[in-house]
Amino acid sequence: MKFWKFWQRAGVGEIKTYRWDDAYARSYQLTELTGEAARSTYLLALLWGDPSQPRQCKEIVTIGYKGWWEDELLWRLYEHIRRYMEEGGPPIQPGESLRRSGTGKLPQFPPEVIAAAGGPALSEEEVRRLASIRE
């Protein structure tokens, strides 16, 4: 049944790397219709330009989650990432934990993505230690 083919997992695309110093951050505001009302939704994105065409965006990657009504929490996330990348800040803020999916599971990545990212992710115990969480 070819119709149902769109339900198949797409897999992982090509892994690309770009310099942090060349990244631009931008917040995009959208209006979402929810069936009962409209709400403002925000997305935070990192953009990289095309050196051969200065007015063109070569790559755009959304980070974080969709923010509703305002984008302050998205910019806090960006500031945490910026401090980590530029100032040697902590990889995890005190009190943070790993974010789970809607099914309660941690995300799973194919071996080639894990290898390209430098190895396996931190364990929950390592995250708790870095975040100074005591049980």
N, C-alpha and C positions, 0 to 999 in steps of 0.2 A: 504494500500500500504506500505509494509514493507520497500521498497527501500528508501522512503522519511523519514524514522524514524531518520536518522542522522541529520535532520534539527531541531529536537526537542531540547529544552533547556536541558542541562545536569543537571542543578541544582547546588547546592552548596555542595562541598565535606566536609569531616570531618574537623572540626576546630582543629588545632594543635597549641600549644604554645611552644616556645623554649626560652632559655635565650639569651639575647642580647650579653652578655659577651662571649658566645660560638659561635657567628656568625663570619663567614669569608666573606669578600666581594671580588668579582672577576669580571673582565670584560672579556667578550667573543667576539672575532672578527669573523664574518662570511663574506663570499663573496656571495652576492645576484646577480643573473642574472635577469635583468629587461626587457629583450627583445631587448634592444638596446645596453646596456652596462652592465658591472659588477661594483658593488660598494661595498665598505666595510661597513658593518653594525655592530654595537656594541650592546651588551646586558649587563646589569649590574645585577648580581645575588648575593643573600645572601645564604651561604651554612652552614649547620650544620653537623658535623661529627657524627659518630656512636661510642659512648664510648666503646662498646664491640669490635669494629673493627676499630682501629685508622686510618687505611688507606682507609676507606670507607666513602663516603658521604651518610648521612642518608636522608637529605632533601635539596632541592634546590628551591629557589623562585626567579623569576626575578622581578625586581622592576623598576619603571620608564617606559621608552618607548624605542623604537629602535633609537639609535643614528647613523647618517650617517656620514661617513668619519672620524670621531674621537669620542672619548669617554669622552672628557673633561666635557661636560654638565652632563653626567651621574655621573661622580665622584663628581661634585658640588652637585648634589642631594644627593649622599651618605654622603657627608660631612655635609650637612644640617641635615640629619637624625641622623648622629653620634653625632653632637653637641646637638641635642634635647635629645637623649637617654643618653649621657654620661655627658653633661655639663649643662643640664637644659636650653638649648637654646630655642628660640621662636618656637612655633609649625608652624607658618607661617611667611615667610620673608616679610619685608616691601615691599609693592607694589604688592604682589602676589594675585591671585584670584583662585577660584575653577575652575578646568579644566573640561570642558564639553566633552561629547562624540562627535562623528562625526555627530550625528543628532541634536546637540545643547542642549541635555538634560543632567542633572546631573545623575550620576549612581544611580541605585536603588538596594537595597540589601534586601534579605528576612529578616523577623523579627528575626529569630534565629541568623543570622550573626550580626545584629545590637546589639542584647542583648549580644552576646559573646564579642563584641568590646567595651562594656561598656556603650552603649546607643546611641541615635541618633547622626548623624554627626552635625557639626556646621552649622548654617544657613548662607546664603550669607551675611547677615548683621553682624553676629559675625565674619566672615572671614574678611570683610572690616574693622571692628573695630580693630581686631588683626593685620592686615596688615597696619594699619594707613592710609587707603584710605579715602579721603574726596570727596564727590560728589558735 
